[in-house]
């Protein structure tokens, strides 16, 4: 009889989890932090369920779980907003330059 890896429970998921060694070619995303998952991990025991956790995410204190990912997501969103604002400012400056050139050209015609 083949031995099965023991399963464990985690408060972030309804099904039991089992140890898993994630390979880069599997292209797995951690369900806890939403980052690429390679190496020591936990995987849901249900074949129809696609739930994975980094070993380090599994071991986070209960209150801290997800906070690092939330902070990272907020930082990335702030960075995207800053880039969007810089693009808008650049476009506004270009429009102002074009308008200035157009005014000068119109004044020369008068």
DSSP file (Angstrom, degrees, kcal/mol; ACC not computed):
  #  RESIDUE AA STRUCTURE BP1 BP2  ACC     N-H-->O    O-->H-N    N-H-->O    O-->H-N    TCO  KAPPA ALPHA  PHI   PSI    X-CA   Y-CA   Z-CA
    1    1 A X              0   0    0      0, 0.0     2,-0.2     0, 0.0     0, 0.0   0.000 360.0 360.0 360.0 129.8    0.0    0.0    0.0
    2    2 A X        -     0   0    0      1,-0.1     2,-0.3     0, 0.0     0, 0.0  -0.466 360.0-123.5 -72.3 138.4    1.4    3.4   -1.0
    3    3 A X        -     0   0    0     -2,-0.2     2,-0.4     1,-0.0    -1,-0.1  -0.636  22.3-145.3 -83.7 140.8    2.0    5.8    1.8
    4    4 A X        -     0   0    0     -2,-0.3     3,-0.1     1,-0.0     2,-0.1  -0.810  22.3-106.1-104.2 145.1    0.3    9.2    1.5
    5    5 A X        -     0   0    0     -2,-0.4     2,-0.1     1,-0.1    -1,-0.0  -0.408  45.1-103.9 -63.9 142.5    1.7   12.5    2.7
    6    6 A X        -     0   0    0     -2,-0.1    13,-0.6     1,-0.1     2,-0.3  -0.391  34.9-133.9 -67.9 147.9    0.0   13.7    5.9
    7    7 A X  E     -A   18   0A   0     11,-0.1     2,-0.3    -3,-0.1    11,-0.2  -0.700  17.6-162.0-101.5 156.7   -2.4   16.5    5.4
    8    8 A X  E     -A   17   0A   0      9,-3.0     9,-3.5    -2,-0.3     2,-0.3  -0.905  14.8-123.4-132.2 160.1   -2.7   19.6    7.6
    9    9 A X        -     0   0    0     -2,-0.3     2,-0.3     7,-0.2     7,-0.1  -0.767  20.0-169.9-103.6 151.7   -5.4   22.3    8.1
   10   10 A X    >   -     0   0    0      3,-0.5     3,-1.8     5,-0.3    48,-0.0  -0.997  27.5-131.1-140.1 138.4   -4.9   26.0    7.6
   11   11 A X  T 3  S+     0   0    0     -2,-0.3    -1,-0.0     1,-0.3     3,-0.0   0.666 103.5  63.9 -65.2 -14.3   -7.4   28.7    8.6
   12   12 A X  T 3  S+     0   0    0      1,-0.1     2,-0.3    46,-0.1    -1,-0.3   0.531 105.3  44.5 -85.6  -4.8   -7.2   30.3    5.2
   13   13 A X    <   -     0   0    0     -3,-1.8    -3,-0.5     1,-0.1     4,-0.1  -0.994  65.4-142.3-145.2 146.4   -8.7   27.4    3.4
   14   14 A X  S    S+     0   0    0     -2,-0.3     2,-0.2    -5,-0.1    -1,-0.1   0.778  83.4  64.1 -78.1 -28.2  -11.6   24.9    3.9
   15   15 A X  S    S-     0   0    0      1,-0.1    -5,-0.3    31,-0.0    -2,-0.1  -0.553  93.1 -95.9 -95.7 160.6   -9.9   21.8    2.6
   16   16 A X        -     0   0    0     -2,-0.2    29,-2.4    -7,-0.1    30,-0.4  -0.381  38.9-141.0 -68.4 154.4   -6.9   20.0    4.0
   17   17 A X  E     -AB   8  44A   0     -9,-3.5    -9,-3.0    27,-0.2     2,-0.3  -0.833  10.7-159.1-117.4 156.3   -3.4   20.8    2.5
   18   18 A X  E     -AB   7  43A   0     25,-2.8    25,-2.9    -2,-0.3   -11,-0.1  -0.967  33.1 -90.5-133.8 148.4   -0.5   18.6    1.8
   19   19 A X  E     + B   0  42A   0    -13,-0.6     2,-0.3    -2,-0.3    23,-0.2  -0.243  48.3 179.4 -57.1 145.0    3.2   19.4    1.3
   20   20 A X  E     - B   0  41A   0     21,-2.4    21,-2.1    19,-0.1     2,-0.7  -0.993  29.3-140.5-150.7 140.9    4.2   20.1   -2.3
   21   21 A X  E     - B   0  40A   0     -2,-0.3     2,-0.3    19,-0.2    19,-0.2  -0.908  28.5-149.7-104.4 106.2    7.5   21.1   -4.1
   22   22 A X  E     - B   0  39A   0     17,-2.8    17,-3.0    -2,-0.7     2,-0.3  -0.590   6.3-151.9 -81.9 132.4    6.5   23.7   -6.7
   23   23 A X    >   -     0   0    0     -2,-0.3     3,-1.7    15,-0.2     4,-0.5  -0.767  22.4-121.0-102.4 149.0    8.5   23.8   -9.9
   24   24 A X  G >  S+     0   0    0     -2,-0.3     3,-1.7     1,-0.3    -1,-0.1   0.871 111.4  59.5 -55.9 -40.3    9.0   27.0  -11.9
   25   25 A X  G 3  S+     0   0    0      1,-0.3    -1,-0.3     2,-0.1    -3,-0.0   0.652  92.5  67.9 -68.5 -12.8    7.5   25.4  -15.0
   26   26 A X  G <  S-     0   0    0     -3,-1.7    -1,-0.3    11,-0.1    -2,-0.2   0.720  90.9-149.6 -75.4 -20.2    4.2   24.8  -13.1
   27   27 A X    <   +     0   0    0     -3,-1.7     2,-0.3    -4,-0.5    -3,-0.1   0.935  28.9 175.3  49.8  56.6    3.7   28.6  -13.0
   28   28 A X  E     -D   37   0B   0      9,-0.6     9,-2.6    -5,-0.4     2,-0.4  -0.709  22.8-149.3 -95.1 142.9    1.8   28.5   -9.7
   29   29 A X  E     -D   36   0B   0     -2,-0.3    23,-0.3     7,-0.2     7,-0.2  -0.943  24.4-115.7-110.7 132.7    0.6   31.6   -7.9
   30   30 A X     >  -     0   0    0      5,-2.9     4,-1.4    -2,-0.4    23,-0.2  -0.467  13.9-146.2 -66.4 132.1    0.5   31.5   -4.1
   31   31 A X  T  4 S+     0   0    0     21,-3.4    22,-0.2    -2,-0.2    -1,-0.2   0.628  95.3  50.0 -74.7 -13.0   -3.1   31.9   -2.9
   32   32 A X  T  4 S+     0   0    0     20,-0.4    -1,-0.1     3,-0.1    21,-0.1   0.938 129.3  11.1 -88.2 -58.9   -1.9   33.8    0.2
   33   33 A X  T  4 S-     0   0    0      2,-0.1    -2,-0.1    36,-0.1     3,-0.1   0.552  91.1-130.5-100.1 -10.7    0.5   36.5   -1.1
   34   34 A X     <  +     0   0    0     -4,-1.4     2,-0.2     1,-0.2    -3,-0.1   0.751  64.6 126.7  64.6  27.7   -0.4   36.1   -4.9
   35   35 A X  S    S-     0   0    0      1,-0.1    -5,-2.9    -5,-0.0    -1,-0.2  -0.702  73.0 -73.3-106.4 164.6    3.3   35.9   -5.9
   36   36 A X  E     -D   29   0B   0     -2,-0.2     2,-0.6    -7,-0.2    -7,-0.2  -0.236  48.4-140.9 -55.0 143.2    5.0   33.2   -8.0
   37   37 A X  E     +D   28   0B   0     -9,-2.6    -9,-0.6   -14,-0.1     2,-0.4  -0.941  32.3 155.5-117.5 116.4    5.4   30.0   -6.0
   38   38 A X        +     0   0    0     -2,-0.6     2,-0.3     2,-0.1   -15,-0.2  -0.998  52.4   3.8-137.1 134.4    8.6   27.9   -6.4
   39   39 A X  E    S+B   22   0A   0    -17,-3.0   -17,-2.8    -2,-0.4   -19,-0.1  -0.672 108.8  24.3  98.6-150.3   10.0   25.5   -3.9
   40   40 A X  E    S+B   21   0A   0     -2,-0.3    15,-1.9   -19,-0.2    16,-0.3  -0.296  78.4 141.5 -60.3 127.8    8.5   24.4   -0.5
   41   41 A X  E     -BC  20  54A   0    -21,-2.1   -21,-2.4    13,-0.3     2,-0.4  -0.896  47.1-115.4-153.1 176.7    4.7   24.8   -0.5
   42   42 A X  E     -BC  19  53A   0     11,-2.6    11,-2.4    -2,-0.3     2,-0.3  -0.982  26.7-165.5-125.9 142.9    1.4   23.5    0.5
   43   43 A X  E     -BC  18  52A   0    -25,-2.9   -25,-2.8    -2,-0.4     9,-0.2  -0.948  28.9-102.1-129.1 144.2   -1.3   22.3   -2.0
   44   44 A X  E     -B   17   0A   0      7,-2.3   -27,-0.2    -2,-0.3     5,-0.1  -0.389  23.6-138.3 -63.9 142.1   -5.0   21.6   -1.5
   45   45 A X  S    S+     0   0    0    -29,-2.4     2,-0.5    -2,-0.1    -1,-0.1   0.658  80.5  92.2 -77.0 -15.5   -5.7   17.8   -1.3
   46   46 A X  S >  S-     0   0    0    -30,-0.4     3,-1.7     1,-0.1     5,-0.2  -0.707  71.0-147.5 -83.6 123.2   -8.8   18.2   -3.5
   47   47 A X  T 3  S+     0   0    0     -2,-0.5    -1,-0.1     1,-0.3    -3,-0.0   0.793  97.6  52.8 -62.6 -29.1   -7.9   17.7   -7.2
   48   48 A X  T 3  S+     0   0    0      2,-0.0     2,-0.4    -3,-0.0    -1,-0.3   0.519  95.3  86.1 -84.4  -3.9  -10.5   20.2   -8.4
   49   49 A X    <   -     0   0    0     -3,-1.7     2,-0.3    -5,-0.1    -5,-0.1  -0.832  60.3-161.0-103.2 134.4   -9.2   22.9   -6.1
   50   50 A X        +     0   0    0     -2,-0.4     2,-0.5    -7,-0.1    -3,-0.1  -0.394  40.3 138.9-109.5  52.3   -6.3   25.2   -7.2
   51   51 A X        +     0   0    0     -2,-0.3    -7,-2.3    -5,-0.2     2,-0.3  -0.882  20.5 166.1-105.9 122.9   -5.2   26.4   -3.7
   52   52 A X  E     -C   43   0A   0     -2,-0.5   -21,-3.4   -23,-0.3   -20,-0.4  -0.962  13.4-169.0-132.9 149.4   -1.5   26.7   -3.0
   53   53 A X  E     -C   42   0A   0    -11,-2.4   -11,-2.6    -2,-0.3   -23,-0.0  -1.000  27.3-117.5-136.7 137.9    0.5   28.5   -0.3
   54   54 A X  E  >  -C   41   0A   0     -2,-0.4     4,-2.4   -13,-0.2   -13,-0.3  -0.395  32.8-118.7 -58.1 150.7    4.2   29.2    0.1
   55   55 A X  H  > S+     0   0    0    -15,-1.9     4,-1.8     1,-0.2   -14,-0.1   0.908 118.0  52.4 -59.0 -40.4    5.6   27.4    3.2
   56   56 A X  H  4 S+     0   0    0    -16,-0.3     4,-0.5     1,-0.2    -1,-0.2   0.864 108.9  48.6 -66.3 -35.4    6.5   30.8    4.5
   57   57 A X  H >4 S+     0   0    0      1,-0.2     3,-0.8     2,-0.2    -1,-0.2   0.885 109.4  53.4 -69.2 -38.0    2.9   32.1    4.0
   58   58 A X  H 3< S+     0   0    0     -4,-2.4    -2,-0.2     1,-0.2    -1,-0.2   0.870 110.8  47.7 -60.5 -36.7    1.5   29.0    5.7
   59   59 A X  T 3< S+     0   0    0     -4,-1.8    -1,-0.2    -5,-0.2    -2,-0.2   0.489  83.6 117.3 -88.2  -3.7    3.7   29.7    8.7
   60   60 A X  S <  S-     0   0    0     -3,-0.8     5,-0.1    -4,-0.5    -3,-0.0  -0.303  79.9 -94.8 -61.4 146.5    2.9   33.4    9.0
   61   61 A X    >>  -     0   0    0      1,-0.1     3,-1.1     3,-0.1     4,-1.0  -0.347  39.6-112.3 -58.4 146.6    1.2   34.3   12.3
   62   62 A X  G >4 S+     0   0    0      1,-0.3     3,-0.7     2,-0.2    -1,-0.1   0.860 114.7  49.1 -54.5 -43.7   -2.6   34.3   11.8
   63   63 A X  G 34 S+     0   0    0      1,-0.2    -1,-0.3     3,-0.0     4,-0.1   0.768 111.6  50.2 -68.6 -25.3   -3.0   38.1   12.2
   64   64 A X  G X> S+     0   0    0     -3,-1.1     3,-1.7     2,-0.1     4,-0.7   0.586  78.4 121.6 -90.8  -9.9   -0.2   38.9    9.8
   65   65 A X  T << S+     0   0    0     -4,-1.0    -8,-0.0    -3,-0.7    -7,-0.0  -0.301  85.5   2.5 -61.5 127.5   -1.3   36.7    6.9
   66   66 A X  T 3> S+     0   0    0     -2,-0.1     4,-2.7     1,-0.1    -1,-0.3   0.195  99.4 105.8  87.2 -17.8   -1.9   38.6    3.7
   67   67 A X  H <> S+     0   0    0     -3,-1.7     4,-2.7     1,-0.2     5,-0.2   0.902  80.3  49.8 -66.0 -38.7   -0.8   42.0    5.2
   68   68 A X  H  X S+     0   0    0     -4,-0.7     4,-2.5     2,-0.2    -1,-0.2   0.916 113.3  46.8 -63.8 -42.0    2.5   41.9    3.3
   69   69 A X  H  > S+     0   0    0      2,-0.2     4,-2.7     1,-0.2    -2,-0.2   0.889 112.1  50.8 -66.4 -38.6    0.7   41.1    0.1
   70   70 A X  H  X S+     0   0    0     -4,-2.7     4,-2.4     2,-0.2    -2,-0.2   0.914 111.4  47.7 -64.8 -42.7   -1.9   43.8    0.8
   71   71 A X  H  X S+     0   0    0     -4,-2.7     4,-2.4     2,-0.2    -2,-0.2   0.914 112.5  49.3 -64.1 -42.5    0.9   46.4    1.4
   72   72 A X  H  X S+     0   0    0     -4,-2.5     4,-2.7     2,-0.2    -2,-0.2   0.925 111.1  49.4 -62.4 -44.7    2.7   45.3   -1.7
   73   73 A X  H  X S+     0   0    0     -4,-2.7     4,-2.3     1,-0.2    -1,-0.2   0.903 111.5  49.4 -61.6 -41.2   -0.5   45.6   -3.8
   74   74 A X  H  X S+     0   0    0     -4,-2.4     4,-2.4     2,-0.2    -1,-0.2   0.900 111.4  49.2 -65.0 -40.1   -1.2   49.1   -2.3
   75   75 A X  H  X S+     0   0    0     -4,-2.4     4,-2.4     2,-0.2    -2,-0.2   0.913 111.9  48.2 -65.1 -42.3    2.4   50.2   -3.1
   76   76 A X  H  X S+     0   0    0     -4,-2.7     4,-2.5     2,-0.2    -2,-0.2   0.894 111.7  50.0 -65.4 -39.2    2.1   48.9   -6.7
   77   77 A X  H  X S+     0   0    0     -4,-2.3     4,-2.3     2,-0.2    -2,-0.2   0.908 110.8  49.3 -64.9 -41.8   -1.2   50.6   -7.1
   78   78 A X  H  X S+     0   0    0     -4,-2.4     4,-2.5     2,-0.2    -2,-0.2   0.897 110.9  50.5 -63.6 -40.3    0.3   53.9   -5.8
   79   79 A X  H  X S+     0   0    0     -4,-2.4     4,-2.5     2,-0.2    -2,-0.2   0.919 110.2  49.2 -64.0 -43.6    3.2   53.5   -8.2
   80   80 A X  H  X S+     0   0    0     -4,-2.5     4,-2.4     1,-0.2    -2,-0.2   0.907 111.6  49.6 -61.6 -40.9    0.8   52.9  -11.2
   81   81 A X  H  X S+     0   0    0     -4,-2.3     4,-2.4     2,-0.2    -2,-0.2   0.910 110.3  50.2 -64.3 -41.9   -1.2   56.0  -10.1
   82   82 A X  H  X S+     0   0    0     -4,-2.5     4,-2.3     2,-0.2    -2,-0.2   0.917 111.3  48.6 -62.4 -43.8    2.0   58.1   -9.9
   83   83 A X  H  X S+     0   0    0     -4,-2.5     4,-2.3     2,-0.2    -2,-0.2   0.899 110.7  51.1 -63.1 -40.4    3.0   56.9  -13.4
   84   84 A X  H  X S+     0   0    0     -4,-2.4     4,-2.4     1,-0.2    -2,-0.2   0.912 110.8  48.5 -62.5 -42.7   -0.4   57.8  -14.7
   85   85 A X  H  X S+     0   0    0     -4,-2.4     4,-2.5     2,-0.2    -2,-0.2   0.880 110.2  51.6 -65.8 -38.1   -0.2   61.3  -13.2
   86   86 A X  H  X S+     0   0    0     -4,-2.3     4,-2.5     2,-0.2    -1,-0.2   0.902 110.4  48.7 -65.1 -40.3    3.3   61.8  -14.7
   87   87 A X  H  X S+     0   0    0     -4,-2.3     4,-2.6     2,-0.2    -2,-0.2   0.922 111.8  49.0 -64.5 -44.1    2.0   60.8  -18.1
   88   88 A X  H  X S+     0   0    0     -4,-2.4     4,-2.4     2,-0.2    -2,-0.2   0.909 111.9  48.9 -62.5 -41.7   -1.0   63.1  -17.8
   89   89 A X  H  X S+     0   0    0     -4,-2.5     4,-2.5     2,-0.2    -2,-0.2   0.923 111.6  49.3 -63.2 -44.5    1.3   66.0  -16.7
   90   90 A X  H  X S+     0   0    0     -4,-2.5     4,-2.3     1,-0.2    -2,-0.2   0.925 112.0  48.3 -60.6 -44.9    3.7   65.3  -19.7
   91   91 A X  H  X S+     0   0    0     -4,-2.6     4,-2.5     1,-0.2    -1,-0.2   0.902 110.8  50.9 -64.0 -40.2    0.8   65.3  -22.1
   92   92 A X  H  X S+     0   0    0     -4,-2.4     4,-2.3     2,-0.2    -1,-0.2   0.898 110.1  49.9 -63.5 -40.6   -0.6   68.5  -20.6
   93   93 A X  H  X S+     0   0    0     -4,-2.5     4,-2.3     2,-0.2    -2,-0.2   0.898 110.7  49.7 -64.7 -40.0    2.8   70.2  -21.0
   94   94 A X  H  X S+     0   0    0     -4,-2.3     4,-2.3     2,-0.2    -2,-0.2   0.912 110.5  49.9 -64.6 -41.8    3.0   69.0  -24.6
   95   95 A X  H  X S+     0   0    0     -4,-2.5     4,-2.6     1,-0.2    -2,-0.2   0.904 110.2  51.1 -62.4 -40.5   -0.4   70.4  -25.3
   96   96 A X  H  X S+     0   0    0     -4,-2.3     4,-2.4     2,-0.2    -2,-0.2   0.907 109.9  49.4 -63.9 -42.0    0.6   73.7  -23.8
   97   97 A X  H  X S+     0   0    0     -4,-2.3     4,-2.4     2,-0.2    -2,-0.2   0.919 112.4  47.7 -62.3 -43.7    3.7   73.9  -26.0
   98   98 A X  H  X S+     0   0    0     -4,-2.3     4,-2.4     1,-0.2    -2,-0.2   0.915 111.8  49.9 -63.8 -43.0    1.7   73.1  -29.1
   99   99 A X  H  X S+     0   0    0     -4,-2.6     4,-2.4     2,-0.2    -1,-0.2   0.898 110.2  50.9 -63.4 -40.5   -0.9   75.7  -28.1
  100  100 A X  H  X S+     0   0    0     -4,-2.4     4,-2.4     2,-0.2    -2,-0.2   0.923 111.3  47.5 -62.6 -45.1    1.9   78.3  -27.5
  101  101 A X  H  X S+     0   0    0     -4,-2.4     4,-2.4     1,-0.2    -2,-0.2   0.893 111.3  51.7 -62.8 -39.5    3.4   77.6  -31.0
  102  102 A X  H  X S+     0   0    0     -4,-2.4     4,-2.2     2,-0.2    -2,-0.2   0.905 109.1  49.7 -65.3 -40.6    0.0   77.8  -32.6
  103  103 A X  H  X S+     0   0    0     -4,-2.4     4,-2.6     2,-0.2    -2,-0.2   0.924 111.1  49.5 -62.7 -44.5   -0.7   81.2  -30.9
  104  104 A X  H  X S+     0   0    0     -4,-2.4     4,-1.8     1,-0.2    -2,-0.2   0.918 111.2  49.5 -61.1 -42.3    2.7   82.5  -32.1
  105  105 A X  H  X S+     0   0    0     -4,-2.4     4,-1.0     1,-0.2    -1,-0.2   0.890 111.5  48.8 -63.6 -39.1    2.0   81.3  -35.6
  106  106 A X  H  X S+     0   0    0     -4,-2.2     4,-0.9     1,-0.2     3,-0.4   0.890 108.7  53.2 -67.5 -39.7   -1.4   83.0  -35.6
  107  107 A X  H  < S+     0   0    0     -4,-2.6     3,-0.4     1,-0.2    -1,-0.2   0.854 105.0  55.5 -64.4 -34.3    0.1   86.3  -34.3
  108  108 A X  H  < S+     0   0    0     -4,-1.8    -1,-0.2     1,-0.2    -2,-0.2   0.800 104.5  54.5 -67.5 -27.7    2.5   86.2  -37.3
  109  109 A X  H  <        0   0    0     -4,-1.0    -1,-0.2    -3,-0.4    -2,-0.2   0.737 360.0 360.0 -77.0 -22.1   -0.4   86.0  -39.7
  110  110 A X     <        0   0    0     -4,-0.9    -1,-0.2    -3,-0.4    -2,-0.2   0.499 360.0 360.0 -79.7 360.0   -2.1   89.0  -38.3
